[in-house]
Amino acid sequence: MDFVPELSSVTESAAPATTAAAPARRELPDAPLLAAARGEKPVHPPVWFMRQAGRSLPEYRKLREGVAMLDACFDPEMLAEITLQPVRRHGVDAAILFSDIVVPLKAAGLDIDIVPGTGPVVAEPVRDAKAVKALPLLEPEQVARVAEGVGLLVERLGDTPLIGFAGAPFTLASYLIEGGPSRNHEHTKALMHAEPELWHELAGRLADIALTFLRAQLDAGADAIQLFDSWAGALSERDYLEFVQPHSAKVLAGVAGYGVPRIHFGVGTGELLVAMRDAGADVVGVDWRVPLDEAVRRLGGKAVVQGNLDPALLYAGWPVLEAEVRRIVDEGRAAEGHIFNLGHGVLPSVEPEVLTRVVELVHSL
């Protein structure tokens, strides 16, 4: 299978940041996830899992055999099938588009790859003004194959909502500046503080890329979106508010006109929950470090939250796991709406049957 996204030349004009007009959308009035996101009380607590479409499923591994990750992300039939697999197996209340944070960067023409065991690796890190100015923007036609996959999913999912997603500007910038995954984000923070004007130029361009990618998914029929700021927890609240929030807010405001739930999630962001909500989130993702009732308190007593089972506890045996699920559902009742999820992604070696059993338990509560 060949990876052949059409790459256009570098353009100097930014993607428009104005709110898009809402296209006609399928109506899913009885979907528990959408009801919870609106702050309503659905027939049962909705549940889906980050990274549910992928590594833990044997059918996924069989389908992906011999196919590079990014190739799969640009093949409409394959990405649709992978996205559907956990819905069929687990009975979750939402599908999450099979993709990767760096897909829009790859589509725009950057030399970036996903290295097994490492993660995204950038051939030439972006660390100076010349590199920032050379950063290509994303045109909708460059992710047309992803949009085609979204269209297939909307036809095949029935009453199950589809969540589209993109990486937030800070997390995208961190990969580009560091050249790959980083524990300390030292180059990113150094550039942010030493050259703030350059930082904002870079983050602004990445906000446009993320916004174009989300709009392509929404125009194709996605029912909700999640903006992943995976590494924002490395920042202080002061730095987040100054350097990050304006750019994430631009992305979230740019899809507001679609009228779909906007979920905002990061890892280790317990001190940033209010700031991330204020960036424009309808639903605040909470990792496992902060209890949901405490997260609601920090958010002023009124919030829709998502989370927050520690993924490691999927290995702890059913008595422990059952108690944790019950505790989290109970704590989630403090919120106006609660979408059950993990506090981060499904780990590759998790037994799929465990996830199915968690879904059944959550639905029973």
DRENKOL-227893 format. One record per atom (N, C-alpha, C): residue in one letter; x, y, z. Coordinates in steps of 0.1 Angstrom, whole numbers, padded with zeros to 4 digits, always signed. Each point is the difference from the previous one (the first is absolute). Example, Ala and Ser with C-alpha at 12.3 -4.5 7.8 and 13.67 -1.06 7.14 Angstrom:
<recs>
a+0132-0057+0078
a-0009+0012+0000
a+0009+0012+0000
s-0004+0011-0007
s+0009+0011+0000
s-0008+0011+0008
</recs>
This chain:
<recs>
m+0008-0012+0000
m-0008+0012+0000
m+0009+0012+0000
d-0003+0010-0009
d+0009+0012-0001
d-0007+0011+0007
f+0009+0008+0007
f-0004+0012+0006
f+0001+0012-0010
v-0011+0005-0004
v+0001+0010-0011
v-0009+0012+0003
p+0002+0007+0011
p-0008+0012+0002
p+0005+0011-0010
e-0009+0007-0006
e+0005+0010-0009
e+0005+0012+0007
l+0013+0004-0003
l+0006+0011+0008
l+0001+0012-0009
s-0005+0011+0005
s+0000+0013-0007
s+0012+0007+0004
s+0003+0011-0008
s+0012+0008+0003
s-0003+0008+0013
v+0011+0006+0006
v-0002+0008+0012
v-0008+0012-0003
t-0009+0003+0008
t-0008+0012-0001
t+0003+0010+0011
e+0000+0013-0003
e+0003+0009+0011
e-0013+0005+0007
s-0012-0003-0005
s-0012+0005+0006
s-0005-0010+0010
a-0004+0005+0012
a-0005-0009+0010
a-0014-0004-0003
a-0003-0012+0006
a-0014-0005-0002
a-0009+0010+0008
p-0012+0003-0005
p-0009+0009+0007
p-0004-0004+0013
a+0001+0009+0010
a-0003-0004+0014
a-0015+0003+0003
t-0008+0005-0009
t-0014+0003+0003
t-0008-0013+0002
t-0011+0001+0007
t-0008-0012+0002
t-0007-0004-0013
a+0001-0013-0002
a-0006-0006-0013
a-0015-0001+0002
a-0007+0001-0011
a-0014-0002+0000
a-0003-0015+0001
a-0010-0003+0008
a-0003-0014+0003
a-0006-0007-0012
p+0005-0012-0004
p-0006-0007-0011
p-0012-0008+0006
a-0007-0006-0009
a-0011-0009+0005
a+0006-0012+0007
r-0005-0004+0011
r+0006-0011+0008
r-0011-0011+0002
r+0005-0012+0002
r-0009-0011+0004
r-0005+0003+0014
e-0012-0004+0003
e-0005+0002+0014
e+0000-0013+0007
l+0006+0001+0013
l+0002-0011+0008
l-0006+0003+0014
p-0013+0003+0001
p-0006+0005+0012
p+0001-0010+0012
d+0002-0013-0003
d+0000-0009+0011
d+0015-0005+0004
a+0010+0006-0006
a+0013-0004+0002
a+0005+0004+0014
p+0003-0009+0009
p+0003+0004+0014
p+0012+0009+0001
l+0010-0002-0009
l+0012+0009+0001
l-0004+0014-0003
l-0008+0003-0010
l-0003+0013-0004
l-0009+0007+0011
a-0009-0008+0006
a-0009+0005+0010
a+0009+0004+0013
a+0009-0009+0004
a+0009+0004+0011
a+0008+0012-0003
a+0005+0001-0012
a+0008+0012-0003
a-0008+0013+0000
r-0014-0001-0002
r-0008+0012+0002
r-0004+0002+0014
g+0004-0008+0009
g-0004+0001+0014
g-0013-0006+0004
e-0005-0009-0009
e-0012-0007+0002
e+0003-0013+0007
k-0011-0007+0004
k+0002-0013+0007
k-0005-0011-0010
p+0010-0007-0006
p-0003-0011-0010
p-0006-0012+0007
v-0004-0010-0008
v-0006-0012+0005
v+0011-0008+0008
h+0012+0001-0003
h+0011-0006+0007
h+0012+0008-0001
p+0010-0001+0009
p+0012+0008-0002
p+0007-0004-0013
p+0004+0009-0008
p+0007-0003-0012
p+0015-0003+0002
v+0005-0009-0008
v+0014-0004+0002
v+0007-0002-0014
w+0012+0005-0001
w+0009-0003-0011
w+0014+0001+0006
f+0010-0005-0008
f+0013-0001+0005
f+0010+0007-0010
m+0008+0008+0006
m+0011+0006-0009
m+0009-0012-0004
r+0004+0000-0013
r+0008-0010-0006
r-0008-0013-0001
q-0013+0000+0000
q-0008-0012-0001
q+0001-0006-0014
a+0003+0008-0010
a+0001-0005-0014
a+0015-0003-0002
g+0004-0012+0003
g+0014-0003-0003
g+0006-0011+0008
r+0011+0003+0006
r+0010-0010+0003
r-0004-0012+0009
s-0010+0002+0008
s-0004-0011+0009
s-0008-0011-0007
l-0005+0003-0012
l-0009-0009-0007
l+0007-0009-0010
p-0002-0014+0001
p+0007-0009-0009
p-0005+0003-0015
e-0012+0003-0002
e-0005+0003-0013
e+0007+0012-0006
y+0003+0010+0008
y+0008+0011-0004
y+0014-0004-0005
r+0006-0007+0009
r+0014-0004-0004
r+0001-0008-0012
k-0010-0009-0002
k-0001-0008-0013
k-0002+0009-0012
l-0009+0010+0001
l-0003+0009-0011
l+0012+0009-0003
r+0008+0004+0010
r+0011+0009-0001
r+0013-0007-0004
e+0000-0013-0001
e+0012-0008-0002
e+0007+0005-0013
g+0012+0005+0000
g+0007+0004-0011
g-0003+0014-0005
v-0009+0007+0007
v-0005+0013-0004
v+0005+0011+0010
a+0008+0010-0005
a+0005+0010+0009
a-0012+0008+0006
m+0002+0005+0012
m-0010+0007+0007
m-0006+0012-0008
l+0009+0008-0006
l-0005+0012-0007
l-0007-0004-0013
d+0004-0011-0006
d-0007-0005-0012
d-0014-0004+0003
a-0002-0007+0012
a-0013-0004+0004
a-0009+0013+0003
c+0006+0010+0005
c-0008+0012+0003
c-0005+0007-0012
f+0006-0002-0012
f-0004+0007-0012
f-0008-0010-0009
d-0003-0012+0004
d-0007-0009-0008
d-0015+0000+0005
p-0009+0005-0008
p-0014+0002+0005
p-0006-0013+0005
e+0001-0011-0007
e-0007-0012+0004
e+0007-0006+0012
m+0013+0001+0001
m+0007-0006+0012
m-0003+0009+0012
l+0001+0013-0001
l-0002+0008+0012
l-0015-0002+0005
a-0009-0001-0010
a-0014-0003+0004
a-0002-0013+0008
e+0006-0010-0006
e-0001-0014+0006
e+0007+0000+0014
i+0011+0006+0002
i+0007+0001+0013
i-0008+0007+0010
t-0006+0011-0004
t-0009+0008+0008
t-0012-0007+0005
l-0005-0009-0009
l-0012-0008+0003
l+0002-0011+0010
q+0012-0006-0001
q+0003-0012+0008
q-0004+0000+0014
p+0004+0010+0008
p-0003+0001+0014
p-0015+0002+0003
v-0007+0006-0010
v-0015+0002+0002
v-0007-0013-0001
r+0005-0008-0010
r-0006-0014-0001
r+0003-0009+0012
r+0013+0001+0004
r+0005-0009+0011
r-0005+0004+0014
h+0001+0012+0003
h-0003+0005+0014
h-0013+0006+0002
g-0007+0004-0011
g-0013+0007+0002
g+0002+0014+0007
v+0011+0007-0003
v+0002+0013+0005
v-0010+0010-0006
d-0002+0011+0007
d-0010+0010-0004
d+0005+0010-0010
a+0013-0001-0004
a+0005+0009-0011
a+0012-0007-0007
a+0002+0004-0012
a+0012-0004-0007
a+0009+0012-0001
i+0013-0003+0002
i+0010+0011-0002
i+0008-0003-0013
l+0001+0010-0008
l+0006-0002-0013
l+0014-0005+0002
f+0003-0011-0008
f+0014-0005+0000
f+0009+0010-0007
s+0009+0006+0007
s+0009+0009-0007
s+0012+0002+0010
d+0007+0011-0002
d+0011+0003+0009
d+0002+0015+0000
i+0005+0005+0011
i+0002+0014+0002
i+0008+0006-0012
v+0010-0007-0005
v+0008+0006-0011
v-0005-0002-0014
v-0012-0006-0001
v-0005-0002-0014
v-0001+0013-0008
p-0006+0011+0006
p-0001+0013-0008
p+0014+0006-0003
l+0010-0003+0008
l+0013+0005-0003
l+0006-0007-0012
k-0002-0013+0000
k+0005-0009-0011
k-0007+0004-0013
a-0013+0002+0001
a-0008+0003-0012
a+0004+0014-0005
a+0004+0009+0008
a+0004+0013-0004
a+0014+0000-0007
g+0007-0011+0002
g+0013-0001-0008
g+0012-0001+0009
l-0001-0001+0013
l+0011-0001+0009
l+0006-0014+0000
d+0013+0000+0001
d+0007-0013+0000
d+0000-0006+0015
i-0011-0007+0002
i-0002-0006+0013
i-0005-0014-0001
d+0004-0008+0010
d-0004-0014-0001
d-0003-0005+0014
i-0007-0011+0001
i-0002-0006+0013
i+0008-0013+0001
v+0010+0001+0009
v+0010-0011+0002
v-0005-0010+0010
p-0002-0012-0003
p-0005-0010+0010
p+0010+0000+0013
g-0007+0001+0012
g+0008+0000+0012
g+0005+0014+0004
t-0002+0010-0009
t+0005+0013+0003
t-0011+0010-0001
g-0007+0000-0011
g-0011+0010-0002
g+0003+0009-0012
p-0006+0012-0001
p+0003+0009-0011
p+0014+0005+0000
v+0006+0000-0011
v+0014+0005-0001
v+0000+0009-0012
v+0006+0012+0002
v+0000+0011-0010
v+0014+0000-0006
a+0002+0000-0013
a+0013-0001-0006
a+0008+0013+0003
e-0006+0011-0001
e+0007+0013+0003
e-0008+0008+0010
p+0004+0000+0013
p-0008+0008+0010
p-0001+0015-0004
v-0011+0006+0004
v-0003+0014-0002
v+0004+0008+0012
r+0011+0007-0002
r+0005+0007+0012
r+0005+0015-0003
d-0002+0005-0012
d+0004+0013-0003
d-0011+0007-0009
a+0002+0013-0002
a-0010+0007-0008
a-0001-0005-0014
k+0011-0004-0006
k+0000-0005-0014
k-0009-0012-0001
a+0002-0009+0010
a-0008-0013+0000
a-0014+0003+0002
v-0004+0010+0009
v-0014+0003+0003
v-0006+0006-0013
k+0007+0009-0006
k-0006+0006-0012
k-0002-0010-0012
a+0009-0010+0000
a-0001-0010-0010
a-0011-0011+0002
l-0006+0001+0012
l-0010-0010+0004
l-0012+0000-0009
p-0003-0010-0007
p-0012+0000-0009
p-0013+0000+0008
l-0010+0006-0006
l-0013-0001+0006
l-0008-0012-0007
l-0011-0003+0006
l-0008-0012-0005
l-0011+0005-0008
e-0002-0006-0012
e-0012+0002-0008
e-0009-0011+0001
p-0014+0002+0000
p-0009-0010+0002
p+0002-0012-0009
e+0004+0002-0013
e+0001-0011-0009
e+0012-0009+0004
q+0009+0004+0008
q+0011-0008+0005
q-0005-0011+0010
v-0011+0002+0006
v-0006-0010+0009
v-0013-0005-0005
a-0002+0001-0014
a-0012-0005-0006
a-0002-0015+0003
r+0010-0008+0000
r-0001-0014+0003
r-0005-0003+0014
v+0005+0008+0009
v-0005-0001+0014
v-0015+0003+0000
a-0004+0011-0006
a-0014+0004-0001
a-0008-0011-0006
e+0005-0006-0011
e-0007-0011-0006
e-0003-0012+0010
g+0010-0003+0008
g-0001-0010+0011
g-0011+0004+0010
v+0000+0013+0003
v-0011+0005+0009
v-0014-0002-0006
g-0001+0003-0013
g-0012-0002-0007
g-0005-0015+0000
l+0009-0009-0001
l-0003-0014+0000
l-0005-0004+0014
l+0007+0006+0010
l-0004-0003+0014
l-0014+0005+0003
v-0003+0012-0004
v-0014+0005+0003
v-0010-0009-0006
e+0003-0006-0012
e-0010-0009-0006
e-0001-0013+0007
r+0011-0005+0007
r+0000-0013+0006
r-0002-0001+0015
l+0001+0012+0007
l-0001-0001+0014
l-0014+0000+0006
g-0010+0002-0009
g-0014-0001+0006
g-0002+0012+0009
d-0004-0004+0013
d-0003+0011+0010
d+0012+0003+0009
t+0011-0005-0003
t+0012+0002+0008
t+0007+0013-0005
p+0002+0010+0009
p+0007+0012-0005
p+0015-0003-0003
l+0005+0009-0009
l+0014-0001-0003
l+0007+0013+0005
i+0011-0003+0008
i+0008+0011+0005
i+0012+0002-0009
g+0002+0012-0006
g+0012+0004-0007
g+0010+0006+0009
f+0012+0001-0004
f+0010+0006+0009
f+0012+0006-0007
a+0006+0009+0008
a+0013+0006-0005
a+0009+0002+0012
g+0013+0002-0003
g+0009+0004+0011
g-0001+0015+0002
a+0001+0004+0012
a+0000+0015+0003
a+0013+0006-0004
p+0001+0013-0002
p+0012+0007-0005
p+0012-0003+0009
f-0001+0000+0013
f+0012-0002+0009
f+0006-0014-0003
t-0009-0010+0000
t+0006-0014-0001
t+0006-0001-0014
l-0007+0005-0011
l+0006-0001-0013
l+0014+0008+0000
a+0000+0011+0006
a+0013+0008+0000
a+0011-0007+0008
s-0004-0007+0010
s+0010-0008+0008
s+0007-0010-0009
y-0008-0008-0007
y+0005-0010-0009
y+0009+0006-0010
l-0004+0012-0006
l+0008+0006-0011
l+0013+0006+0006
i+0000+0006+0011
i+0011+0006+0006
i+0010-0010+0006
e-0005-0009+0007
e+0009-0010+0006
e+0005-0011-0010
g-0007-0001-0011
g+0003-0010-0010
g-0006-0014+0003
g-0008-0001+0010
g-0006-0012+0004
g-0006+0001+0014
p-0003-0011+0006
p-0005+0000+0014
p+0010+0005+0009
s-0004+0007+0011
s+0010+0006+0009
s-0006-0002+0015
r+0009-0002+0009
r-0004+0000+0014
r+0000+0013+0006
n+0009+0009-0004
n+0002+0013+0007
n-0004+0012-0009
h-0002-0002-0013
h-0004+0011-0009
h+0009+0012+0001
e+0013-0003+0002
e+0009+0011+0002
e+0002+0010-0011
h+0001-0006-0012
h+0001+0009-0012
h-0013+0009-0002
t-0011-0007+0003
t-0013+0007-0002
t-0001+0012+0010
k+0002-0003+0013
k-0001+0010+0010
k+0010+0011-0002
a+0012-0004-0005
a+0011+0010-0002
a-0005+0010-0011
l-0005-0005-0011
l-0004+0008-0011
l-0012+0009+0005
m-0009-0006+0007
m-0012+0007+0004
m+0004+0012+0008
h+0009-0001+0009
h+0004+0011+0009
h+0010+0010-0006
a+0010-0006-0008
a+0010+0008-0005
a-0004+0008-0013
e-0010-0006-0007
e-0004+0007-0013
e-0016-0001+0000
p-0006+0007+0008
p-0015-0001+0001
p-0007+0003-0013
e+0005+0010-0007
e-0007+0004-0013
e+0001-0012-0010
l+0012-0006+0000
l+0001-0012-0009
l-0008-0011+0004
w-0001-0002+0013
w-0009-0011+0005
w-0014+0003-0004
h-0005+0012+0002
h-0014+0003-0004
h-0003-0002-0015
e+0010+0003-0008
e-0001-0002-0014
e-0001-0015-0004
l+0008-0008+0007
l+0000-0014-0002
l-0014-0006+0005
a-0003+0004+0012
a-0013-0006+0006
a-0012+0005-0008
g+0000+0012-0006
g-0011+0004-0008
g-0001-0007-0013
r+0011-0004-0006
r+0000-0008-0012
r-0005-0014+0003
l+0004-0005+0011
l-0005-0014+0004
l-0015+0000+0004
a-0004+0011+0005
a-0015+0001+0003
a-0008+0000-0013
d+0006+0007-0010
d-0007-0001-0013
d+0000-0014-0006
i+0011-0007+0002
i+0000-0014-0005
i-0010-0009+0007
a+0000+0001+0013
a-0009-0008+0008
a-0015+0004-0004
l-0003+0013-0002
l-0013+0004-0003
l-0004-0005-0013
t+0008+0000-0010
t-0003-0005-0013
t-0003-0015+0000
f+0008-0007+0008
f-0002-0015+0001
f-0013-0003+0007
l-0004+0007+0011
l-0012-0002+0006
l-0012+0004-0009
r+0001+0011-0007
r-0011+0003-0008
r-0002-0010-0011
a+0010-0006-0005
a-0001-0010-0011
a-0008-0012+0006
q+0003-0004+0012
q-0008-0011+0007
q-0014+0004+0002
l-0002+0012+0005
l-0014+0004+0003
l-0008+0002-0013
d+0006+0005-0010
d-0007+0002-0013
d-0004-0014-0006
a+0008-0010+0004
a-0003-0014-0005
a-0010-0007+0009
g-0004+0006+0012
g-0010-0005+0008
g+0003-0004+0014
a+0012+0002+0005
a+0003-0003+0014
a-0010+0007+0009
d-0003-0007+0011
d-0010+0004+0009
d+0005+0007+0013
a+0013+0000+0002
a+0006+0006+0011
a+0015+0001-0003
i+0007+0008+0007
i+0015+0001-0002
i+0007-0001+0014
q+0012-0005+0000
q+0009+0001+0012
q+0013+0007-0004
l+0004+0010+0007
l+0012+0007-0002
l+0010-0006+0010
f+0010-0007-0004
f+0010-0006+0009
f+0012+0009+0002
d+0001+0005+0012
d+0013+0007+0003
d+0007-0009+0010
s+0006-0011-0006
s+0005-0011+0008
s+0011+0005+0010
w+0008+0009-0004
w+0011+0004+0008
w-0001+0013+0007
a-0012+0006+0001
a-0002+0013+0006
a+0003-0001+0015
g-0001-0012+0006
g+0003-0001+0014
g+0014+0003+0004
a+0009+0001-0010
a+0014+0004+0003
a+0001+0015+0003
l-0011+0008-0001
l+0000+0014+0001
l-0006+0005+0013
s+0005+0011+0005
s-0006+0007+0011
s-0013+0007-0005
e-0009+0003+0009
e-0012+0007-0004
e+0003+0013-0006
r+0010+0007+0005
r+0003+0013-0005
r+0005-0001-0015
d+0009-0010-0002
d+0005-0001-0014
d-0011-0005-0009
y-0009-0009+0005
y-0011-0004-0008
y-0009+0012-0005
l-0003+0008+0010
l-0009+0011-0003
l+0006+0010-0010
e+0013+0002+0001
e+0007+0010-0009
e+0003-0006-0013
f+0005-0012-0001
f+0006-0005-0012
f-0009-0010-0008
v-0009-0007+0007
v-0008-0011-0006
v-0015+0003-0001
q-0006+0004+0010
q-0014+0002+0000
q-0006+0008-0012
p+0007+0011-0004
p-0006+0008-0011
p-0001-0009-0013
h+0010-0009-0002
h+0000-0007-0012
h-0009-0012+0000
s-0002-0006+0011
s-0010-0011+0001
s-0014+0006-0001
a-0001+0012+0006
a-0013+0007-0001
a-0004+0003-0014
k+0010+0004-0008
k-0002+0002-0014
k-0006-0012-0007
v+0006-0012+0003
v-0005-0012-0006
v-0014-0003+0004
l-0003+0000+0013
l-0013-0003+0005
l-0011+0010-0004
a+0004+0013-0001
a-0010+0009-0005
a-0002-0002-0015
g+0010-0004-0007
g-0002-0002-0014
g-0009-0011-0004
v-0004-0009+0009
v-0009-0011-0003
v-0013+0002+0008
a-0002+0011+0007
a-0012+0002+0008
a-0012+0000-0008
g+0000+0005-0012
g-0012+0001-0009
g-0006-0013-0004
y+0008-0011+0002
y-0005-0013-0004
y-0010-0005+0010
g+0000+0006+0012
g-0010-0004+0010
g+0002-0014+0006
v+0012-0006-0001
v+0003-0013+0006
v+0008+0002+0013
p+0000-0010+0009
p+0008+0000+0012
p+0015+0001-0003
r+0006+0009+0007
r+0015+0002-0001
r+0006-0005+0013
i+0008-0011-0001
i+0007-0006+0012
i+0014+0004+0000
h+0005+0004+0011
h+0014+0005+0001
h+0007-0009+0011
f+0011-0006-0004
f+0007-0009+0009
f+0015+0001+0000
g+0006-0001+0011
g+0015-0001+0002
g+0003-0009+0011
v+0013-0004+0000
v+0005-0009+0011
v+0007+0009+0010
g-0003-0003+0013
g+0007+0008+0011
g-0005+0014+0001
t-0012+0003-0004
t-0005+0013-0001
t-0010+0004+0011
g+0002-0006+0011
g-0009+0003+0012
g+0000+0014+0004
e+0012+0007-0002
e+0001+0014+0004
e-0005+0009-0011
l-0003-0006-0012
l-0004+0008-0012
l-0015-0002-0004
l-0007-0007+0008
l-0014-0003-0004
l-0008+0012-0003
v+0000+0010+0009
v-0007+0012-0003
v+0004+0007-0012
a+0013+0001-0002
a+0006+0007-0012
a-0004-0007-0013
m+0000-0014+0001
m-0003-0007-0012
m-0015+0001-0003
r-0008+0000+0010
r-0015+0002-0002
r-0002+0014-0006
d+0007+0010+0005
d-0002+0014-0004
d+0005+0002-0014
a+0008-0010-0005
a+0005+0001-0014
a-0012-0003-0010
g-0011-0005+0005
g-0012-0002-0008
g-0005-0014+0000
a+0003-0008+0010
a-0004-0014+0001
a-0014-0001+0005
d-0008-0009-0006
d-0013-0003+0006
d+0001-0012+0010
v+0011-0008-0003
v+0002-0012+0009
v+0015+0001+0004
v+0003-0002+0012
v+0014+0001+0005
v+0005-0014+0003
g+0010-0005-0007
g+0006-0013+0003
g+0009+0001+0012
v-0002-0010+0009
v+0008+0000+0012
v+0008-0013+0001
d+0013+0001+0002
d+0007-0013+0002
d-0002-0005+0014
w+0007-0012+0003
w-0003-0007+0012
w+0006+0007+0013
r+0007+0010-0001
r+0007+0006+0011
r-0010+0008+0009
v-0011+0005-0006
v-0010+0008+0008
v-0013-0007+0000
p-0006-0002+0011
p-0013-0006+0001
p-0010+0009-0008
l-0010-0006-0006
l-0010+0008-0008
l-0008+0010+0009
d-0003-0004+0012
d-0008+0010+0008
d+0009+0011+0004
e+0013-0002+0002
e+0009+0011+0002
e+0002+0008-0012
a+0001-0006-0012
a+0001+0007-0012
a-0012+0010-0002
v-0012-0006+0003
v-0012+0009-0001
v+0001+0011+0010
r+0005-0002+0012
r+0001+0011+0009
r+0009+0011-0005
r+0012-0005-0006
r+0009+0010-0005
r-0006+0008-0012
l-0009-0006-0007
l-0007+0006-0011
l-0012+0008+0004
g-0001+0003+0013
g-0011+0009+0004
g-0013-0007+0004
g+0000-0013+0000
g-0012-0008+0004
g-0009-0003-0012
k+0002+0006-0011
k-0008-0003-0012
k+0010-0003-0012
a-0001-0013-0005
a+0008-0004-0010
a-0004-0013-0006
v+0003-0003-0012
v-0001-0013-0006
v+0014-0006-0001
v+0002-0011+0005
v+0014-0006+0001
v+0001-0013-0007
q+0012-0004-0003
q+0003-0013-0006
q+0011-0007+0007
g-0001-0013+0003
g+0010-0007+0006
g-0005-0010+0010
n+0008-0005+0009
n+0015+0002+0000
n+0007-0012+0007
l-0003-0012-0005
l+0006-0012+0005
l+0015-0001-0004
d+0008-0003+0010
d+0015-0001-0003
d+0001-0013-0009
p+0006+0002-0012
p+0001-0011-0009
p+0008-0012+0006
a+0009+0002+0009
a+0007-0011+0006
a-0009-0009+0008
l-0011+0005+0005
l-0008-0008+0008
l-0008-0011-0008
l+0000+0001-0013
l-0006-0010-0008
l+0007-0013+0001
y+0012+0000+0007
y+0008-0012+0002
y-0002-0006+0015
a-0008+0007+0008
a+0000-0002+0014
a-0009-0012+0004
g-0008-0006-0009
g-0010-0010+0004
g-0013+0006+0002
w-0011-0008-0002
w-0013+0005-0001
w-0005+0006+0014
p+0002-0005+0011
p-0005+0006+0013
p+0005+0014+0001
v+0013+0002-0002
v+0006+0014+0001
v-0006+0009-0011
l-0001-0005-0012
l-0005+0008-0011
l-0014+0004+0002
e-0008-0010+0004
e-0015+0003+0002
e-0001+0011+0011
a+0007-0001+0011
a-0001+0010+0010
a+0004+0014-0005
e+0011+0001-0008
e+0004+0012-0006
e-0010+0006-0010
v-0006-0008-0008
v-0010+0005-0010
v-0012+0005+0008
r-0004-0007+0010
r-0012+0005+0008
r+0003+0013+0007
r+0012+0001+0005
r+0004+0013+0007
r+0000+0011-0010
i+0006-0002-0012
i+0000+0011-0010
i-0013+0004-0004
v-0009-0009-0003
v-0014+0003-0004
v-0007+0008+0011
d+0003-0004+0012
d-0007+0007+0012
d+0006+0014+0001
e+0013+0002-0002
e+0006+0013+0001
e-0005+0009-0012
g-0002-0007-0011
g-0005+0008-0012
g-0014+0006+0002
r-0007-0005+0009
r-0014+0005+0002
r+0001+0014+0006
a+0011+0005+0004
a+0001+0014+0005
a+0000+0009-0012
a+0002-0005-0012
a+0001+0009-0012
a-0014+0001-0006
e-0001+0010-0009
e-0013+0002-0007
e-0001-0011-0010
g+0011-0005-0005
g+0000-0012-0009
g+0014-0007+0001
h+0000-0013-0002
h+0012-0008+0002
h+0001-0010-0011
i+0011+0000-0007
i+0003-0010-0010
i+0011-0009+0005
f-0002-0012+0002
f+0010-0009+0006
f+0010-0003-0010
n+0013+0000+0004
n+0011-0002-0009
n+0012-0004+0009
l+0011-0003-0006
l+0013-0002+0007
l+0006+0014+0003
g+0010+0001+0008
g+0007+0012+0003
g+0011+0003-0011
h+0002-0010-0008
h+0008+0001-0012
h-0003-0012-0009
g+0009-0004-0009
g-0004-0010-0010
g+0001-0014+0005
v-0007-0009-0008
v+0001-0015+0002
v+0014-0004-0003
l+0006-0008+0009
l+0013-0005-0002
l+0000-0012-0009
p+0011-0003-0007
p-0001-0010-0011
p-0003-0014+0005
s+0005-0004+0012
s-0002-0013+0005
s-0012-0003+0008
v-0009+0010+0000
v-0013-0002+0008
v-0008-0011-0007
e-0006-0009+0008
e-0009-0010-0006
e-0013+0006-0004
p-0004-0001-0013
p-0012+0006-0004
p-0013-0003+0008
e+0000-0013+0005
e-0012-0004+0008
e-0002+0009+0012
v+0011+0005+0006
v-0001+0009+0011
v-0007+0013-0003
l+0003+0005-0012
l-0006+0013-0004
l-0015-0003-0002
t-0004-0011-0006
t-0014-0003-0003
t-0007-0001+0013
r+0006-0006+0010
r-0006-0002+0013
r-0002+0014+0007
v+0010+0009-0001
v-0002+0013+0006
v-0012+0007-0007
v-0001-0001-0013
v-0011+0007-0007
v-0013-0006+0006
e-0002-0013+0001
e-0012-0006+0005
e-0003+0005+0015
l+0010+0001+0008
l-0002+0005+0013
l-0004+0015+0001
v+0007+0008-0008
v-0004+0014+0000
v-0015+0002-0005
h-0003-0008-0010
h-0014+0001-0005
h-0010-0004+0010
s+0004-0010+0009
s-0010-0005+0010
s-0002+0010+0011
l+0009+0010+0001
l-0001+0010+0011
l-0008+0012-0004
</recs>
